[in-house]
């Protein structure tokens, strides 16, 4: 087993902005960057995603959000200060930072960030969301918000957002 992680390489890099229209179908994707200030930080992306959707006049379709990082995740939940504290506490209790992980051990890994806990926490939350767009708006429940979890910050994180759908009439 190698001490180094396997690198994923594309033949063509992801474009910062990609756009296609065929008939009434539109696809538009772009990369957005979100900067964080804390090692574990929860960021509400709902308004950013809703503004993105509204600018393309997509009446019915899907919007997809994808984290380009293994220690930065996306999920849906309420954005309420007490709950945010509970989520952070839950993650810290479930996956201890100071446990003995092979990923943090120089005998087994070349990672110098000592962030095995961040990788393990990320597995619990997931790296992508796909949401419906209906009537030109993102479909969310009353208390649902689109959240990003930074688990190994502070860092600048790249997220890929893409909308696919048909234009309104």
KESE-982799 format. One record per residue (C-alpha): residue in three letters; x negated, y, z negated. Coordinates in nm, 2 decimals, decimal comma. Last residue first. Layout:
<recs>
rest x y z
ALA X Y Z $
...
</recs>
This chain:
<recs>
rest x y z
UNK 4,24 3,09 2,12 $
UNK 3,99 2,95 1,87 $
UNK 3,67 2,79 1,99 $
UNK 3,61 2,42 1,96 $
UNK 3,36 2,26 1,73 $
UNK 3,01 2,19 1,62 $
UNK 2,83 2,40 1,36 $
UNK 2,47 2,34 1,25 $
UNK 2,27 2,44 0,94 $
UNK 1,91 2,33 0,88 $
UNK 1,77 2,42 0,54 $
UNK 1,41 2,53 0,48 $
UNK 1,31 2,58 0,12 $
UNK 1,08 2,85 -0,01 $
UNK 0,94 2,73 -0,35 $
UNK 0,96 2,77 -0,72 $
UNK 1,02 2,49 -0,74 $
UNK 1,04 2,12 -0,77 $
UNK 1,41 2,03 -0,81 $
UNK 1,58 2,31 -0,62 $
UNK 1,95 2,21 -0,61 $
UNK 2,16 2,36 -0,33 $
UNK 2,53 2,41 -0,40 $
UNK 2,83 2,44 -0,17 $
UNK 3,12 2,54 -0,39 $
UNK 3,45 2,36 -0,48 $
UNK 3,68 2,53 -0,72 $
UNK 3,99 2,58 -0,50 $
UNK 3,90 2,29 -0,26 $
UNK 3,69 2,35 0,04 $
UNK 3,76 2,35 0,42 $
UNK 3,52 2,60 0,59 $
UNK 3,72 2,85 0,79 $
UNK 3,81 2,91 1,16 $
UNK 4,16 2,75 1,13 $
UNK 3,99 2,43 1,02 $
UNK 3,62 2,36 0,97 $
UNK 3,54 2,04 0,80 $
UNK 3,23 1,99 0,59 $
UNK 2,91 1,78 0,64 $
UNK 2,66 1,79 0,36 $
UNK 2,31 1,67 0,34 $
UNK 2,02 1,58 0,12 $
UNK 2,17 1,37 -0,16 $
UNK 2,23 1,42 -0,53 $
UNK 2,10 1,10 -0,70 $
UNK 1,80 1,05 -0,48 $
UNK 1,70 1,41 -0,55 $
UNK 1,66 1,33 -0,92 $
UNK 1,41 1,06 -0,83 $
UNK 1,21 1,29 -0,60 $
UNK 1,20 1,56 -0,87 $
UNK 1,09 1,32 -1,14 $
UNK 0,80 1,20 -0,92 $
UNK 0,68 1,56 -0,92 $
UNK 0,33 1,56 -1,05 $
UNK 0,24 1,81 -0,77 $
UNK -0,10 1,65 -0,69 $
UNK 0,04 1,38 -0,47 $
UNK -0,24 1,14 -0,35 $
UNK -0,07 0,84 -0,51 $
UNK -0,16 0,51 -0,68 $
UNK -0,48 0,57 -0,88 $
UNK -0,39 0,94 -0,89 $
UNK -0,08 0,86 -1,10 $
UNK 0,21 1,10 -1,05 $
UNK 0,37 0,87 -0,79 $
UNK 0,32 0,58 -1,02 $
UNK 0,55 0,74 -1,27 $
UNK 0,49 0,74 -1,65 $
UNK 0,77 0,95 -1,80 $
UNK 0,70 1,32 -1,86 $
UNK 0,98 1,46 -1,64 $
UNK 1,25 1,24 -1,77 $
UNK 1,52 1,13 -1,52 $
UNK 1,86 1,10 -1,68 $
UNK 1,80 1,36 -1,95 $
UNK 1,65 1,62 -1,71 $
UNK 1,93 1,56 -1,46 $
UNK 2,20 1,59 -1,72 $
UNK 2,05 1,91 -1,87 $
UNK 2,04 2,07 -1,53 $
UNK 2,40 1,97 -1,46 $
UNK 2,51 2,08 -1,80 $
UNK 2,35 2,42 -1,76 $
UNK 2,53 2,46 -1,42 $
UNK 2,85 2,35 -1,59 $
UNK 2,81 2,63 -1,85 $
UNK 2,74 2,89 -1,58 $
UNK 3,02 2,80 -1,34 $
UNK 2,96 2,71 -0,98 $
UNK 3,19 2,42 -0,94 $
UNK 3,06 2,12 -0,74 $
UNK 2,95 2,02 -0,39 $
UNK 2,60 1,89 -0,31 $
UNK 2,28 1,97 -0,14 $
UNK 1,93 1,87 -0,24 $
UNK 1,57 1,99 -0,25 $
UNK 1,30 1,74 -0,36 $
UNK 1,26 1,55 -0,03 $
UNK 1,27 1,86 0,19 $
UNK 1,43 1,96 0,52 $
UNK 1,77 1,99 0,35 $
UNK 2,07 1,95 0,59 $
UNK 2,39 2,14 0,62 $
UNK 2,66 2,04 0,87 $
UNK 2,96 2,24 0,98 $
UNK 3,24 2,05 1,16 $
UNK 3,51 2,14 1,40 $
UNK 3,84 2,34 1,45 $
UNK 3,87 2,71 1,53 $
UNK 3,51 2,79 1,59 $
UNK 3,48 3,17 1,63 $
UNK 3,10 3,16 1,60 $
UNK 3,05 3,43 1,33 $
UNK 3,29 3,28 1,09 $
UNK 3,09 2,96 1,04 $
UNK 2,77 3,14 0,93 $
UNK 2,97 3,37 0,70 $
UNK 3,12 3,06 0,53 $
UNK 2,78 2,89 0,50 $
UNK 2,62 3,21 0,34 $
UNK 2,93 3,25 0,11 $
UNK 2,90 2,89 -0,01 $
UNK 2,53 2,87 -0,07 $
UNK 2,54 2,88 -0,45 $
UNK 2,19 2,81 -0,58 $
UNK 2,10 2,57 -0,86 $
UNK 1,74 2,59 -0,99 $
UNK 1,50 2,34 -1,14 $
UNK 1,14 2,45 -1,11 $
UNK 1,25 2,82 -1,11 $
UNK 1,22 3,12 -0,88 $
UNK 1,38 2,99 -0,55 $
UNK 1,36 3,10 -0,19 $
UNK 1,62 2,99 0,06 $
UNK 1,52 2,97 0,43 $
UNK 1,77 2,92 0,71 $
UNK 1,71 2,71 1,02 $
UNK 1,95 2,72 1,30 $
UNK 2,22 2,52 1,48 $
UNK 2,49 2,61 1,73 $
UNK 2,72 2,36 1,91 $
UNK 3,02 2,49 2,10 $
UNK 3,29 2,29 2,28 $
UNK 3,54 2,46 2,49 $
UNK 3,38 2,36 2,82 $
UNK 3,02 2,29 2,73 $
UNK 2,84 2,54 2,50 $
UNK 2,49 2,49 2,36 $
UNK 2,28 2,67 2,10 $
UNK 1,96 2,60 1,92 $
UNK 1,78 2,84 1,68 $
UNK 1,46 2,77 1,48 $
UNK 1,39 2,48 1,72 $
UNK 1,31 2,15 1,56 $
UNK 0,96 2,04 1,68 $
UNK 0,94 1,82 1,99 $
UNK 0,77 1,47 1,97 $
UNK 0,89 1,46 1,61 $
UNK 0,65 1,35 1,33 $
UNK 0,75 1,19 1,01 $
UNK 0,45 1,16 0,77 $
UNK 0,40 0,84 0,57 $
UNK 0,30 0,93 0,21 $
UNK -0,06 0,87 0,10 $
UNK -0,18 0,62 -0,16 $
UNK -0,13 0,34 0,09 $
UNK 0,00 0,00 0,00 $
</recs>
